[in-house]
Amino acid sequence: MDLTHFDQDGNAWMVDVSDKDVTSRTAIAEGFIAINDAIYERIAAGTIKKGDVLSVAQLAAIMGLSKRAISFLFVIH
């Protein structure tokens, strides 16, 4: 099978997708961090002094992506 997103030298290049049907897609990302048990328990219990760590992290990820979304569009077309 030929890979259309690479030239004969193996370099990535843009492919014209304007004739493709419009489709709906969902992307799922996942990440991991290492923390000790005491910190994990405090995050789970919501007792971190600065507030809800998980909600702040989720909001930061959304805001970070939304600021840079235009630079990803050409990769994820």
N, C-alpha and C positions, 0 to 999 in steps of 0.2 A: 504494500500500500504506500502510495506517495503522500508525504506530508506537505500540504499546500502552504503552510505558514513558514516554510524554510526554503531558501534558495539552494542552488546546487553546491554552495560552499558551506551550508549548514547555518547560515545567518538568518535570523528571524526577520520577516518582512510583512507588511500589511497586505491583506487579501481583500479584494472587493467583495463585500457581502451584501451589496445593495439589492441583488435579485433574490435573496433568501426570504422565506416567509417570516413574518413577525411572530415571535414566540415569547412566552412568559417563562422566566427562569428565576430560581432562588439560589442564592449563595449562602453557604454556612461556613463560618470561620470558627476556629477553636484555638485556644492557647492554654498554656500551663505555667504556673509559677510554683516555686517551692517555698513553703513557710513552715515554721515549727508548729507543734500542736497547740501551744498556748495562744499564739496569734490566730490560728484557725478557729479555735473556740470563741475568742473574742469577736472575730468577724461574724461568725454564725450567730452569736448571741446579740449582736448589735451594740456591743459595749466599747467600741473603739472611740476614743475621746473626740476625734474629728468628725464622727458621724458615720453614715452608711457607706462603707467602703465599696461594696459591690455596685450600688447605684451610681456612685461617682465614677467608678471605673467604666461602667457601661456608657454613661453620658460622655465621658472623655473619648471613648472609642468612636462613638457616633459623630461627635463634633470633629474629631481628627479626620475621619474619613470624609465627612461632608466638605471640609475645607480643601481636601485634596482629590475629590471625586473626579474632577475634570482630567487630572493627570492619569487616572486609572482607566478611563473610558476607552482609550485607544488599545489597551491591553486586553480588556475583557469584552470587546465587541462581540 
